[in-house]
Amino acid sequence: MAGLILKEDIAAVRDASRIEEIVGERVALRPAGVDSLKGLCPFHDERTPSFHVRPSQGFWHCFGCGEGGDVISFVQKVDSLSFTEAVEALALKAGITLRYEAAGSGTLRREEPGRRQRLLDAHRVAEEFYQVQLTSPEAHLGRQFLGRRGFDEAMCRHFGIGYSPASWDALTRHLRSKGFTDQEIETAGLATRGNRGLYDRFRGRLMWPIRDITGATVGFGARRLNDEDKESPKYLNTPETPIYHKSQVLYGLDLAKKEIAQGRRVVIVEGYTDVMAAHAAGVGCAVATCGTAFGEEHVKIVRRLLGDTADSAAGVVLSNGKTHGGEVIFTFDGDAAGQKAALRAFDMDQNFAAQTFVAVEPHGMDPCELRMAQGERAVVELVNSRTPLFEFVIRSVLRQLDLRTAEGRVKALRAAAPVVARIRDRALQREYTRSLAGWIGMDISEVARAVRSSGNSRPAPNGRGAAPEASAPMPARRGPEDPVSKIERQALEALVQYPMYVVGSGFEELGGEAFSVPSYRAVHDAIRAAGGLDAFIKLFRQAEEHFGKGEKAVQAATRAFVDDVRELMIPEVAAVLMELAVAPLPQDREDQLRAYCRGAMGAMVRLDVTRRLADANANLQRLSEDDPQYTQAFRELMRLEEVRRRFTERAQ
């Protein structure tokens, strides 16, 4: 059994992994105040951003679903990894060699990656092998295929294209020579087991590496080169494996993610060469599915990168040709299959906050064919000529009918009204009702009645009547926050996020009874159990020895301090701690943060001292001057008065 990773190595990985970069590979993050970023949560569907990241503290938290943690826990959850696998993945990215303590021996051993990393390594070696094979004499048909489509050597290198030899076991033998076991090769989906052992899954094909959003190769898409071979499929993809799930990957996303996030536009094409053609033409936001239809998991990925939030004006095309909010543009063939794909996309559109579009070449050419026939400018013009998806679907229905006759117009109304009724955005539904009336030449009131009738009668997906309005899960709502709870929360937010600023501001005066909210009291008690601000100062001194004086030492000490506190908590309270650690502060000026944090803690101390003064005064009133406890009670009252005076003067 593998031993534990040394704690100092885990800390080194955590410090070397910039959380805003790791999270930013999956989520479009936007500024949300001083040292605060926010975006759409990757762990539940939402239309309003409730997912927050604090780069300096190294923590994240979603106020909608309650999930939160550090950079390691984010990688764990988003990639479904164990703690060890997440640390190993981040270590590989940061170039850190991990040390392990062998179980029960007390001795150290060097890096021993987990299964996921071994499978990723096998794909990396396979990709390199295929790329070398593309230069071999055997691969001349593959090079001709790419050359005829206008893809030069630089473009092929950019996408990592290779060639799988026609041999039964060329890759398998190569992987074995690199130390991979037969079980690892088979589990990775790179080979298949037959009666005589393993044989390569891909043989005599052009190979496109399929990468996850971080750029790690997790599978391959392969095209046969001998079109006379009708027994084998034209395209063959990696099967489902522990690291490859076709419903959760988009080809080209690793190369397109930056442009998608910056331009808030994604173009979804149908094939690998279409992605290449679009990128070559300057449409660097193009991606494609991998052997499956565009589905709900793909929607979630795209929405997070677009920052696709609820906006009443989303999808409106402005006078300059750009769209307010994000753009989702599907390219389909103009044939029946393309129309069928558009109808599938129609349902997916309902999950986007923004309106989606369709770009169809009139002669049925895909982006790769269009680039070959008319040049790269034609691909750009195709994308810019986009049509709203709803309009495309409705017009596709109408094109099948003769609108010159009364019978044709009635049939058109009956066919198109249910489509309009499926538009869940009521404002858009009304607009398309008007448009439909104009397209078929019928009175708008009659068309509106037909749409309403279709909407009332059609079964919902669950089969129980009309479909509900589209809505995303709303974040858990807090009840009205009373002034006392607000002061307690703000004091703890300041302490957890900027402990350096609240040193000496009165936290040492607070006991657990100072907090009326049970979860805040539990956070306070855990901070005390971890050593309080004295422990933070100790961690800060250690960080200074490692990083030198400066902000980096403060940030490292803050992360370590919060980690130490979190380790003492049950999960429910740890979630509260993470929420406090990433909550945006009301002060958005960096030069005023110190004053705000000290003021927040001072307000908490004054609140507590006022309450304790009232209790002490009441206690004194109950005692006679002859009572032995009277003098002690009087001194406590005077001490509390002095504390209140001191903190009142600070606040002025």
GIURZI-V825454 format. One record per residue. N is the residue number from 0. RES is the residue in three letters. SS is DSSP state (A for helix, B for strand, O for the rest). NEAR is the number of other C-alpha atoms within 10 Angstrom. Layout:
BEGIN
{{N/RES/SS/NEAR} {N/RES/SS/NEAR}}
END
This chain:
BEGIN
{{0/MET/O/6} {1/ALA/O/13} {2/GLY/O/18} {3/LEU/B/13} {4/ILE/B/21} {5/LEU/O/14} {6/LYS/A/11} {7/GLU/A/11} {8/ASP/A/17} {9/ILE/A/20} {10/ALA/A/15} {11/ALA/A/15} {12/VAL/A/25} {13/ARG/A/22} {14/ASP/A/18} {15/ALA/A/15} {16/SER/O/18} {17/ARG/O/16} {18/ILE/A/24} {19/GLU/A/20} {20/GLU/A/13} {21/ILE/A/17} {22/VAL/A/19} {23/GLY/A/20} {24/GLU/O/19} {25/ARG/O/20} {26/VAL/O/25} {27/ALA/O/25} {28/LEU/O/25} {29/ARG/B/16} {30/PRO/B/12} {31/ALA/O/17} {32/GLY/O/15} {33/VAL/O/15} {34/ASP/O/16} {35/SER/O/22} {36/LEU/B/21} {37/LYS/B/24} {38/GLY/B/28} {39/LEU/O/29} {40/CYS/O/27} {41/PRO/O/20} {42/PHE/O/16} {43/HIS/O/15} {44/ASP/O/20} {45/GLU/O/26} {46/ARG/O/23} {47/THR/O/20} {48/PRO/O/22} {49/SER/O/18} {50/PHE/B/27} {51/HIS/B/27} {52/VAL/B/32} {53/ARG/B/23} {54/PRO/O/18} {55/SER/O/20} {56/GLN/O/25} {57/GLY/O/25} {58/PHE/B/26} {59/TRP/B/29} {60/HIS/B/28} {61/CYS/B/27} {62/PHE/O/21} {63/GLY/O/21} {64/CYS/O/18} {65/GLY/O/17} {66/GLU/O/21} {67/GLY/B/25} {68/GLY/B/23} {69/ASP/B/20} {70/VAL/A/26} {71/ILE/A/26} {72/SER/A/20} {73/PHE/A/23} {74/VAL/A/21} {75/GLN/A/18} {76/LYS/A/17} {77/VAL/A/13} {78/ASP/A/12} {79/SER/O/14} {80/LEU/O/18} {81/SER/O/16} {82/PHE/A/14} {83/THR/A/17} {84/GLU/A/20} {85/ALA/A/24} {86/VAL/A/25} {87/GLU/A/25} {88/ALA/A/22} {89/LEU/A/20} {90/ALA/A/21} {91/LEU/A/15} {92/LYS/A/14} {93/ALA/A/16} {94/GLY/O/11} {95/ILE/O/16} {96/THR/O/13} {97/LEU/O/21} {98/ARG/O/20} {99/TYR/B/19} {100/GLU/B/16} {101/ALA/O/16} {102/ALA/O/12} {103/GLY/O/8} {104/SER/O/8} {105/GLY/O/10} {106/THR/O/11} {107/LEU/B/15} {108/ARG/B/14} {109/ARG/O/12} {110/GLU/O/14} {111/GLU/O/16} {112/PRO/O/18} {113/GLY/O/16} {114/ARG/A/15} {115/ARG/A/20} {116/GLN/A/17} {117/ARG/A/17} {118/LEU/A/26} {119/LEU/A/18} {120/ASP/A/18} {121/ALA/A/23} {122/HIS/A/25} {123/ARG/A/16} {124/VAL/A/17} {125/ALA/A/23} {126/GLU/A/24} {127/GLU/A/13} {128/PHE/A/19} {129/TYR/A/22} {130/GLN/A/22} {131/VAL/A/14} {132/GLN/A/17} {133/LEU/O/23} {134/THR/O/14} {135/SER/O/12} {136/PRO/A/9} {137/GLU/A/15} {138/ALA/A/21} {139/HIS/A/13} {140/LEU/A/17} {141/GLY/A/23} {142/ARG/A/21} {143/GLN/A/13} {144/PHE/A/14} {145/LEU/A/18} {146/GLY/A/12} {147/ARG/A/10} {148/ARG/O/16} {149/GLY/O/17} {150/PHE/O/17} {151/ASP/O/12} {152/GLU/A/12} {153/ALA/A/9} {154/MET/A/16} {155/CYS/A/17} {156/ARG/A/11} {157/HIS/A/10} {158/PHE/A/17} {159/GLY/O/17} {160/ILE/O/24} {161/GLY/B/27} {162/TYR/B/29} {163/SER/B/29} {164/PRO/O/22} {165/ALA/O/14} {166/SER/O/12} {167/TRP/O/16} {168/ASP/O/18} {169/ALA/A/16} {170/LEU/A/24} {171/THR/A/23} {172/ARG/A/15} {173/HIS/A/14} {174/LEU/A/21} {175/ARG/A/14} {176/SER/A/10} {177/LYS/O/11} {178/GLY/O/10} {179/PHE/O/17} {180/THR/O/15} {181/ASP/A/18} {182/GLN/A/11} {183/GLU/A/19} {184/ILE/A/22} {185/GLU/A/19} {186/THR/A/18} {187/ALA/O/27} {188/GLY/O/24} {189/LEU/O/24} {190/ALA/B/23} {191/THR/B/17} {192/ARG/B/13} {193/GLY/B/8} {194/ASN/O/6} {195/ARG/O/6} {196/GLY/B/10} {197/LEU/B/19} {198/TYR/B/21} {199/ASP/B/22} {200/ARG/O/21} {201/PHE/O/29} {202/ARG/O/20} {203/GLY/O/20} {204/ARG/B/25} {205/LEU/B/28} {206/MET/B/26} {207/TRP/B/25} {208/PRO/B/27} {209/ILE/B/29} {210/ARG/B/22} {211/ASP/O/20} {212/ILE/O/20} {213/THR/O/14} {214/GLY/O/13} {215/ALA/O/15} {216/THR/B/25} {217/VAL/B/25} {218/GLY/B/32} {219/PHE/B/25} {220/GLY/B/21} {221/ALA/B/26} {222/ARG/B/22} {223/ARG/B/21} {224/LEU/O/17} {225/ASN/O/13} {226/ASP/O/11} {227/GLU/O/8} {228/ASP/O/10} {229/LYS/O/9} {230/GLU/O/7} {231/SER/O/11} {232/PRO/O/12} {233/LYS/O/14} {234/TYR/B/13} {235/LEU/B/18} {236/ASN/B/21} {237/THR/O/23} {238/PRO/O/16} {239/GLU/O/14} {240/THR/O/15} {241/PRO/O/14} {242/ILE/O/20} {243/TYR/O/20} {244/HIS/O/15} {245/LYS/A/22} {246/SER/A/17} {247/GLN/A/18} {248/VAL/O/23} {249/LEU/O/23} {250/TYR/B/27} {251/GLY/O/25} {252/LEU/A/27} {253/ASP/A/19} {254/LEU/A/20} {255/ALA/A/21} {256/LYS/A/28} {257/LYS/A/17} {258/GLU/A/18} {259/ILE/A/25} {260/ALA/A/24} {261/GLN/A/13} {262/GLY/A/14} {263/ARG/O/23} {264/ARG/B/23} {265/VAL/B/27} {266/VAL/B/23} {267/ILE/B/23} {268/VAL/B/24} {269/GLU/O/24} {270/GLY/O/19} {271/TYR/A/22} {272/THR/A/19} {273/ASP/A/23} {274/VAL/A/27} {275/MET/A/25} {276/ALA/A/28} {277/ALA/A/24} {278/HIS/A/20} {279/ALA/A/17} {280/ALA/O/18} {281/GLY/O/14} {282/VAL/O/21} {283/GLY/O/23} {284/CYS/O/24} {285/ALA/B/30} {286/VAL/B/30} {287/ALA/B/24} {288/THR/O/22} {289/CYS/O/24} {290/GLY/O/15} {291/THR/O/10} {292/ALA/O/15} {293/PHE/O/21} {294/GLY/O/15} {295/GLU/A/15} {296/GLU/A/12} {297/HIS/A/18} {298/VAL/A/17} {299/LYS/A/22} {300/ILE/A/18} {301/VAL/A/25} {302/ARG/A/29} {303/ARG/A/25} {304/LEU/A/27} {305/LEU/A/28} {306/GLY/O/26} {307/ASP/O/26} {308/THR/O/20} {309/ALA/O/17} {310/ASP/O/13} {311/SER/O/13} {312/ALA/O/13} {313/ALA/O/19} {314/GLY/O/20} {315/VAL/O/17} {316/VAL/B/15} {317/LEU/O/9} {318/SER/O/7} {319/ASN/O/6} {320/GLY/O/10} {321/LYS/O/13} {322/THR/B/18} {323/HIS/O/17} {324/GLY/O/23} {325/GLY/O/27} {326/GLU/B/25} {327/VAL/B/26} {328/ILE/B/23} {329/PHE/B/27} {330/THR/B/24} {331/PHE/O/24} {332/ASP/O/22} {333/GLY/O/18} {334/ASP/O/14} {335/ALA/A/11} {336/ALA/A/11} {337/GLY/A/16} {338/GLN/A/18} {339/LYS/A/15} {340/ALA/A/17} {341/ALA/A/25} {342/LEU/A/19} {343/ARG/A/14} {344/ALA/A/21} {345/PHE/A/20} {346/ASP/A/14} {347/MET/A/16} {348/ASP/A/22} {349/GLN/O/18} {350/ASN/O/20} {351/PHE/O/22} {352/ALA/O/26} {353/ALA/O/25} {354/GLN/O/25} {355/THR/B/24} {356/PHE/B/26} {357/VAL/B/25} {358/ALA/B/24} {359/VAL/O/24} {360/GLU/O/21} {361/PRO/O/10} {362/HIS/O/10} {363/GLY/O/14} {364/MET/O/17} {365/ASP/O/22} {366/PRO/A/31} {367/CYS/A/24} {368/GLU/A/16} {369/LEU/A/21} {370/ARG/A/22} {371/MET/A/16} {372/ALA/A/12} {373/GLN/A/10} {374/GLY/O/16} {375/GLU/A/20} {376/ARG/A/12} {377/ALA/A/17} {378/VAL/A/27} {379/VAL/A/16} {380/GLU/A/12} {381/LEU/A/18} {382/VAL/A/21} {383/ASN/A/13} {384/SER/O/14} {385/ARG/O/19} {386/THR/B/17} {387/PRO/B/18} {388/LEU/A/22} {389/PHE/A/25} {390/GLU/A/15} {391/PHE/A/20} {392/VAL/A/21} {393/ILE/A/22} {394/ARG/A/15} {395/SER/A/18} {396/VAL/A/15} {397/LEU/A/21} {398/ARG/O/10} {399/GLN/O/11} {400/LEU/O/16} {401/ASP/O/14} {402/LEU/O/17} {403/ARG/O/10} {404/THR/O/10} {405/ALA/A/13} {406/GLU/A/12} {407/GLY/A/16} {408/ARG/A/19} {409/VAL/A/15} {410/LYS/A/16} {411/ALA/A/23} {412/LEU/A/23} {413/ARG/A/15} {414/ALA/A/16} {415/ALA/A/24} {416/ALA/A/24} {417/PRO/A/20} {418/VAL/A/21} {419/VAL/A/26} {420/ALA/A/24} {421/ARG/O/22} {422/ILE/O/21} {423/ARG/O/18} {424/ASP/O/15} {425/ARG/A/12} {426/ALA/A/11} {427/LEU/A/14} {428/GLN/A/19} {429/ARG/A/16} {430/GLU/A/11} {431/TYR/A/21} {432/THR/A/25} {433/ARG/A/17} {434/SER/A/16} {435/LEU/A/25} {436/ALA/A/17} {437/GLY/A/13} {438/TRP/A/15} {439/ILE/A/20} {440/GLY/O/15} {441/MET/O/16} {442/ASP/O/12} {443/ILE/A/15} {444/SER/A/12} {445/GLU/A/13} {446/VAL/A/23} {447/ALA/A/21} {448/ARG/A/13} {449/ALA/A/20} {450/VAL/A/23} {451/ARG/A/16} {452/SER/A/14} {453/SER/A/20} {454/GLY/A/22} {455/ASN/A/15} {456/SER/A/12} {457/ARG/O/16} {458/PRO/O/13} {459/ALA/O/14} {460/PRO/O/10} {461/ASN/O/8} {462/GLY/O/9} {463/ARG/O/9} {464/GLY/O/13} {465/ALA/O/16} {466/ALA/O/18} {467/PRO/O/9} {468/GLU/O/12} {469/ALA/O/13} {470/SER/O/14} {471/ALA/O/14} {472/PRO/O/13} {473/MET/O/13} {474/PRO/O/17} {475/ALA/O/10} {476/ARG/O/8} {477/ARG/O/6} {478/GLY/O/6} {479/PRO/O/7} {480/GLU/O/10} {481/ASP/O/8} {482/PRO/A/9} {483/VAL/A/14} {484/SER/A/16} {485/LYS/A/12} {486/ILE/A/20} {487/GLU/A/23} {488/ARG/A/21} {489/GLN/A/22} {490/ALA/A/24} {491/LEU/A/24} {492/GLU/A/24} {493/ALA/A/25} {494/LEU/A/26} {495/VAL/A/24} {496/GLN/A/26} {497/TYR/O/21} {498/PRO/A/24} {499/MET/A/21} {500/TYR/A/17} {501/VAL/A/24} {502/VAL/O/18} {503/GLY/O/12} {504/SER/O/17} {505/GLY/O/17} {506/PHE/A/20} {507/GLU/A/13} {508/GLU/A/14} {509/LEU/O/16} {510/GLY/O/13} {511/GLY/A/15} {512/GLU/A/13} {513/ALA/A/19} {514/PHE/O/22} {515/SER/O/12} {516/VAL/O/14} {517/PRO/A/12} {518/SER/A/16} {519/TYR/A/21} {520/ARG/A/19} {521/ALA/A/19} {522/VAL/A/24} {523/HIS/A/24} {524/ASP/A/19} {525/ALA/A/22} {526/ILE/A/23} {527/ARG/A/18} {528/ALA/A/13} {529/ALA/O/20} {530/GLY/O/16} {531/GLY/A/19} {532/LEU/A/20} {533/ASP/A/13} {534/ALA/A/16} {535/PHE/A/24} {536/ILE/A/19} {537/LYS/A/13} {538/LEU/A/20} {539/PHE/A/22} {540/ARG/A/16} {541/GLN/A/15} {542/ALA/A/21} {543/GLU/A/17} {544/GLU/A/11} {545/HIS/A/12} {546/PHE/A/14} {547/GLY/O/12} {548/LYS/O/13} {549/GLY/O/10} {550/GLU/A/12} {551/LYS/A/16} {552/ALA/A/19} {553/VAL/A/24} {554/GLN/A/22} {555/ALA/A/23} {556/ALA/A/25} {557/THR/A/26} {558/ARG/A/23} {559/ALA/A/21} {560/PHE/A/25} {561/VAL/A/24} {562/ASP/A/17} {563/ASP/A/18} {564/VAL/A/22} {565/ARG/A/22} {566/GLU/A/12} {567/LEU/O/16} {568/MET/O/18} {569/ILE/O/10} {570/PRO/A/11} {571/GLU/A/10} {572/VAL/A/19} {573/ALA/A/24} {574/ALA/A/21} {575/VAL/A/20} {576/LEU/A/27} {577/MET/A/26} {578/GLU/A/22} {579/LEU/A/23} {580/ALA/A/28} {581/VAL/A/29} {582/ALA/O/23} {583/PRO/O/21} {584/LEU/O/20} {585/PRO/O/11} {586/GLN/O/15} {587/ASP/O/15} {588/ARG/O/12} {589/GLU/A/12} {590/ASP/A/9} {591/GLN/A/10} {592/LEU/A/18} {593/ARG/A/18} {594/ALA/A/14} {595/TYR/A/22} {596/CYS/A/26} {597/ARG/A/26} {598/GLY/A/20} {599/ALA/A/23} {600/MET/A/28} {601/GLY/A/23} {602/ALA/A/20} {603/MET/A/27} {604/VAL/A/26} {605/ARG/A/20} {606/LEU/A/18} {607/ASP/A/21} {608/VAL/A/21} {609/THR/A/16} {610/ARG/A/13} {611/ARG/A/18} {612/LEU/A/19} {613/ALA/A/13} {614/ASP/A/13} {615/ALA/A/19} {616/ASN/A/16} {617/ALA/A/11} {618/ASN/A/14} {619/LEU/A/19} {620/GLN/A/12} {621/ARG/A/11} {622/LEU/O/15} {623/SER/O/11} {624/GLU/O/12} {625/ASP/O/8} {626/ASP/O/10} {627/PRO/O/10} {628/GLN/O/12} {629/TYR/A/17} {630/THR/A/15} {631/GLN/A/11} {632/ALA/A/17} {633/PHE/A/17} {634/ARG/A/12} {635/GLU/A/17} {636/LEU/A/20} {637/MET/A/14} {638/ARG/A/13} {639/LEU/A/17} {640/GLU/A/15} {641/GLU/A/13} {642/VAL/A/18} {643/ARG/A/20} {644/ARG/A/13} {645/ARG/A/12} {646/PHE/A/18} {647/THR/A/14} {648/GLU/A/9} {649/ARG/A/12} {650/ALA/A/14} {651/GLN/O/5}}
END
